[in-house]
Amino acid sequence: MPMRIRSRRLDALPPFVFAEVDRNRRAKAATGADIINLGIGDPDRPTPRFIIDAMQRAVAKPENHPYAYGGGTRLFRDAAAQFMLRRFNVNVDPARHILCCIGSKEGLAHLPIAVADPGDAVCVPEIHYPVYSTTASFAGLDVHFMPMNESNNWTPDFEDIPTDVRSRARLIISNHPNNPTGSCVGIDHYEKQVRFASTHNLVAASDQAYSEIYFEERPPSLWQAPSAKLDSTHAIEFHSLSKTFNMTGWRVAFAVGHPEIIAALASVKSNYDSGCFAAVQEAGAAALDHYDHPDVAGIREVYRERREALIPGLRSLGCVVVPPKAGFFCWARCPKGWDSNRFADRALDEAAVVVVPGAGFSPAAKDYFRIALTVETPRLRDAMDRLAQLKW
């Protein structure tokens, strides 16, 4: 009998949407086609110079070269605490409430192991970044998908969670500005989340990867909810430097939360990794200290310009699209009669344009697709022109 190599938990996972999209892209590129890739959620501009300069200074320091054990350097945690105070008016103890992560994806991936046991349930948005559900499955948890749709602004209603799920759930996750829909919420959403979590003995989690890419009102933090108290509310929020500062490859983020949850996540991490490189943390501290730097504001303006160029093109195809208030994704309904897989396949095959089908996020999103604002404006316009030449 042949030896089994892959674990059953791997075989149980659905296809990873981004891997499928990239496989199709590479096959098309092999034909020599000029691909316009609107699928990848990775900034196309370089990290601001002031952060690179800080990194170059930091990497030369011998004291930054050993393992960076612990919850993060004091420099980085202090900077994260000051960011929370200046940006959200939230007072944070850097020693007890802050944990450095090797990117927010890593922190979110380890959170289910830290706060739940096999057989418990985790509640995630129905249309979501796949790490929420896949890592919960790895941890042996049951995943409950909270319904979301266009009519409720792509925002789950916690009260719709069934009674039997509430009794087993240990974790409930929010993500606003949302990937992929771009939906935003007010402080009242987080107030409902922390109250629901408190009533049903859950840990409330918030993924704020896109909080600093905004075009209108600045998105709030879970910790701004009136009843949220860092030392008594069982909640945690993740802030990533990746999108805010064009630092995706640097892998640095932080979690801010209840001391016991921070300690639990730190215990998991101590068994999986040896901390984020201290020089990267020093550069990350410089970034957080200057989150209001003109270069950072300029990043937002680039995405605003691209958003304004994209929306008319999508509408000319017959797509229904609401301009995103934050994030660097546009979420659009396919032209009438087209489901997202067919639309994405045709866009690639006949126009060499890559988009991400909504069906890859959830069956509930089969009529939608996602476009990333991570190519220059002329290329976005070119992509829309190519798609406009096809009959929809």
C-alpha positions in Angstrom: 0.0 0.0 0.0 1.5 3.4 -1.0 2.7 5.6 1.8 0.4 8.6 2.6 2.3 11.8 2.4 -0.3 14.6 2.8 -2.2 14.9 6.0 -6.0 14.4 5.9 -6.4 18.0 7.3 -4.7 19.3 4.2 -6.8 17.2 1.9 -9.9 18.5 3.6 -9.1 22.1 2.7 -10.9 23.8 -0.2 -8.6 25.1 -3.0 -6.9 28.3 -2.0 -8.4 30.9 -4.3 -5.2 32.9 -4.8 -3.2 29.8 -5.7 -5.8 28.9 -8.3 -5.8 32.4 -9.8 -2.0 32.5 -10.0 -1.8 29.1 -11.6 -4.2 30.3 -14.4 -2.2 33.5 -14.7 1.1 31.7 -15.2 -0.4 29.4 -17.8 -1.7 32.4 -19.7 1.6 34.3 -19.4 3.4 31.2 -20.8 1.7 32.0 -24.1 3.4 35.4 -24.3 0.3 37.4 -23.4 0.7 40.8 -21.8 -1.0 40.1 -18.5 -2.6 42.9 -16.4 -2.8 41.3 -13.0 -5.6 42.9 -10.9 -5.8 39.9 -8.7 -2.8 40.3 -6.3 -3.4 42.3 -3.1 0.2 43.4 -2.8 1.3 47.1 -3.1 3.2 47.8 -6.3 5.0 50.9 -5.0 8.2 50.7 -2.8 8.3 51.1 1.0 8.7 54.8 1.9 12.4 56.0 2.0 12.3 57.1 5.7 11.5 53.5 6.7 14.2 52.0 4.4 16.7 54.4 5.9 15.7 53.3 9.4 16.1 49.7 8.4 19.6 50.3 7.0 20.7 51.8 10.3 19.1 49.1 12.3 20.5 46.2 10.4 24.1 47.3 11.1 23.6 47.2 14.8 25.0 43.9 16.3 22.5 44.0 19.1 19.7 43.4 16.6 21.3 40.2 15.2 20.3 37.6 17.8 17.0 35.9 18.1 14.2 38.4 19.0 12.5 36.3 21.7 9.6 37.6 23.6 6.6 39.8 22.7 8.6 42.3 20.7 11.3 44.8 21.4 10.4 47.5 23.9 11.0 50.1 21.1 8.5 48.5 18.8 5.9 47.9 21.5 6.2 51.5 22.7 5.7 52.7 19.1 2.6 50.5 18.8 1.2 51.8 22.0 1.8 55.4 20.9 0.1 54.6 17.5 -3.0 53.3 19.3 -3.1 56.5 21.5 -2.5 59.0 18.7 -4.6 57.3 16.0 -7.5 55.9 18.1 -7.2 57.7 21.5 -6.8 54.3 23.2 -4.4 54.0 26.1 -2.3 50.9 26.0 0.3 49.3 28.3 3.0 48.2 25.9 4.3 45.5 28.3 0.9 43.8 28.8 -1.3 44.7 25.9 0.9 44.6 22.9 2.5 41.6 21.0 4.7 41.8 17.9 3.7 39.4 15.2 5.5 38.2 12.0 2.7 39.8 10.0 -0.9 39.8 11.0 -1.6 36.7 9.0 0.7 34.8 11.4 -1.0 36.2 14.5 -4.4 35.4 13.2 -3.3 31.9 12.2 -2.1 31.1 15.7 -5.0 32.7 17.5 -7.4 29.7 17.3 -4.7 27.5 18.9 -4.3 30.0 21.7 -7.9 30.4 22.7 -9.9 27.4 21.6 -9.9 23.6 21.8 -10.7 20.9 19.2 -14.5 20.7 18.9 -15.1 24.3 19.8 -16.6 26.6 17.1 -15.2 29.8 15.6 -17.5 32.4 13.9 -16.1 34.0 10.8 -17.6 36.3 8.1 -19.1 34.2 5.3 -17.0 36.1 2.7 -13.6 36.3 4.3 -9.8 36.1 4.0 -9.2 32.4 3.9 -6.8 32.2 6.8 -9.7 32.7 9.3 -11.3 29.4 8.4 -8.4 27.3 7.2 -6.4 27.8 10.4 -9.4 27.2 12.5 -9.9 23.9 10.7 -6.2 23.0 11.3 -6.8 23.6 15.0 -9.7 21.1 15.0 -12.5 23.8 15.3 -15.9 23.8 13.7 -16.3 26.9 11.5 -19.6 28.8 11.5 -20.0 31.2 8.6 -21.9 34.4 9.5 -24.1 35.4 6.5 -23.3 38.7 4.7 -24.7 40.2 1.6 -25.0 43.4 -0.3 -28.3 44.4 1.4 -26.6 44.4 4.9 -23.5 46.2 3.6 -21.5 42.9 3.7 -21.6 43.1 7.5 -22.7 40.0 9.6 -25.4 40.3 12.2 -24.1 38.6 15.4 -27.6 38.0 16.6 -28.2 35.7 13.6 -25.7 33.2 15.1 -27.7 30.0 16.0 -28.1 29.2 19.7 -26.3 25.8 19.4 -23.3 27.6 17.8 -23.2 30.2 20.5 -22.9 27.6 23.2 -19.9 26.0 21.5 -18.2 29.1 20.1 -14.9 30.4 21.5 -14.0 33.0 18.9 -15.8 35.6 16.7 -13.9 37.5 14.0 -14.5 40.8 12.3 -12.7 42.3 9.4 -13.4 45.9 8.5 -12.4 47.5 6.1 -13.2 44.1 4.7 -11.2 42.0 2.3 -12.6 41.4 -0.3 -15.8 43.5 -0.1 -14.3 46.8 1.2 -17.2 47.2 3.6 -16.6 49.6 6.5 -18.4 49.8 9.9 -18.7 52.3 12.7 -17.9 52.0 16.4 -21.4 50.6 17.0 -20.5 47.4 15.1 -17.6 46.8 17.6 -19.9 47.6 20.5 -22.3 44.9 19.4 -19.4 42.5 18.9 -17.8 42.9 22.3 -21.2 42.8 24.0 -22.2 39.7 22.2 -18.9 38.1 23.0 -19.1 39.0 26.6 -22.7 37.6 26.9 -21.7 34.3 25.3 -18.2 34.0 26.8 -16.4 34.4 23.4 -13.1 36.0 22.4 -13.8 38.9 20.0 -11.1 39.4 17.3 -10.7 42.3 14.8 -8.5 42.2 11.8 -7.5 45.8 10.9 -5.1 45.2 8.1 -6.6 48.0 6.0 -7.5 50.6 8.6 -5.0 53.2 7.3 -6.0 52.9 3.6 -9.1 55.1 3.7 -10.7 57.7 1.4 -13.4 59.1 3.7 -13.9 58.7 7.4 -11.0 57.0 9.3 -12.0 53.4 10.2 -12.4 52.9 14.0 -10.8 50.4 16.3 -12.6 47.7 18.3 -11.0 49.2 21.3 -12.9 52.5 20.8 -16.2 50.7 21.5 -17.7 52.2 24.7 -17.8 49.0 26.7 -14.4 47.7 25.5 -11.8 47.8 28.3 -8.3 46.3 27.7 -8.1 44.7 31.1 -11.6 43.3 31.3 -12.9 42.7 27.7 -11.8 39.4 26.2 -10.8 40.8 22.8 -7.8 41.2 20.5 -7.1 43.3 17.4 -4.5 42.9 14.8 -2.8 45.8 13.1 -0.5 45.2 10.1 2.2 47.5 8.7 2.0 45.7 5.3 -0.6 47.7 3.5 -0.3 51.0 5.4 3.5 51.4 4.6 3.9 49.1 1.6 5.8 46.6 3.8 4.2 43.3 2.8 7.5 41.4 2.5 8.9 42.8 5.8 6.4 40.7 7.8 5.8 42.9 10.9 2.5 43.6 12.7 1.2 43.8 16.2 -1.8 42.6 18.3 -3.3 44.7 21.0 -5.6 43.0 23.5 -6.6 41.6 26.9 -3.4 40.6 28.8 -4.4 37.0 29.1 -5.2 36.6 25.4 -1.9 38.4 24.5 -0.1 36.0 26.9 -1.8 32.9 25.4 -0.9 34.0 21.8 2.7 34.7 22.9 2.9 31.2 24.4 1.8 29.6 21.1 4.3 31.8 19.1 7.2 30.9 21.4 6.7 27.3 20.3 6.4 28.1 16.6 8.8 31.0 15.9 11.7 33.0 17.4 10.3 36.4 17.0 10.4 39.1 14.2 13.9 40.2 13.3 14.8 43.1 15.7 16.0 45.3 12.9 12.6 45.0 11.2 11.0 45.9 14.4 13.2 49.0 14.7 12.1 50.0 11.2 8.5 49.2 12.0 8.7 51.5 15.1 9.9 54.3 12.8 7.0 53.6 10.5 4.4 53.7 13.4 6.0 56.8 14.8 5.4 58.6 11.5 2.1 57.0 10.4 1.0 60.5 9.5 4.1 61.1 7.3 3.4 62.8 3.9 4.7 59.7 2.1 2.1 57.6 3.9 -0.7 60.0 3.0 0.6 59.8 -0.6 0.0 56.1 -0.6 -3.7 56.7 0.1 -3.8 59.3 -2.7 -2.4 56.8 -5.2 -5.2 54.4 -4.4 -7.8 57.1 -4.5 -6.7 58.1 -8.0 -6.8 54.5 -9.1 -10.2 54.0 -7.6 -11.6 57.0 -9.5 -10.1 55.7 -12.7 -11.5 52.2 -12.3 -15.1 52.7 -11.2 -16.4 54.3 -14.6 -14.7 51.4 -16.5 -16.5 48.8 -14.4 -19.8 50.5 -14.8 -19.4 50.6 -18.5 -19.2 46.8 -18.5 -22.6 46.6 -16.8 -21.1 45.9 -13.4 -22.7 47.2 -10.2 -20.1 48.6 -8.0 -20.1 50.9 -4.9 -16.8 52.8 -4.6 -14.9 51.5 -1.6 -14.5 53.9 1.3 -11.3 52.1 2.4 -8.9 49.4 1.4 -7.4 48.9 -2.0 -9.9 46.5 -3.4 -13.0 47.1 -5.6 -15.8 44.6 -5.2 -18.2 44.5 -8.2 -21.2 42.5 -9.3 -20.6 40.6 -12.5 -22.5 41.8 -15.6 -25.9 40.3 -15.7 -26.0 36.6 -16.4 -22.4 35.9 -15.6 -21.1 34.1 -12.5 -17.7 35.0 -11.2 -15.8 32.0 -12.3 -17.0 32.3 -15.9 -16.4 36.1 -15.8 -12.8 35.6 -14.5 -12.0 32.9 -16.9 -13.1 34.9 -19.9 -11.4 38.1 -18.7 -8.1 36.1 -18.5 -8.6 34.0 -21.7 -9.8 36.8 -24.0 -8.4 40.0 -22.4 -5.4 38.8 -20.4 -6.8 40.5 -17.3 -6.6 38.8 -14.0 -9.5 39.3 -11.5 -10.4 37.2 -8.4 -13.8 35.4 -8.6 -16.0 35.9 -5.6 -16.9 32.2 -5.6 -13.3 31.6 -4.4 -14.1 33.4 -1.2 -17.6 31.9 -0.7 -20.5 30.4 -2.7 -22.5 33.4 -1.4 -20.2 35.6 -3.5 -20.5 33.7 -6.8 -22.0 36.8 -8.6 -19.1 39.1 -7.6 -15.4 39.6 -8.3 -12.5 41.5 -6.7 -10.1 43.8 -8.3 -7.0 45.1 -6.6 -5.9 48.7 -7.1 -2.2 47.6 -7.2 -1.3 48.5 -10.7 -0.6 52.0 -12.2 -3.6 54.0 -13.4 -2.8 53.7 -17.1 -2.8 49.9 -16.8 -6.1 50.0 -14.9 -7.6 52.0 -17.8 -6.1 49.6 -20.3 -7.6 46.6 -18.5 -11.1 48.2 -18.6 -10.6 49.0 -22.3 -9.7 45.4 -23.0 -12.7 44.1 -21.1 -15.0 46.6 -22.8 -14.1 45.1 -26.2 -15.8 41.8 -25.1 -19.5 41.4 -25.3 -21.0 40.8 -21.9 
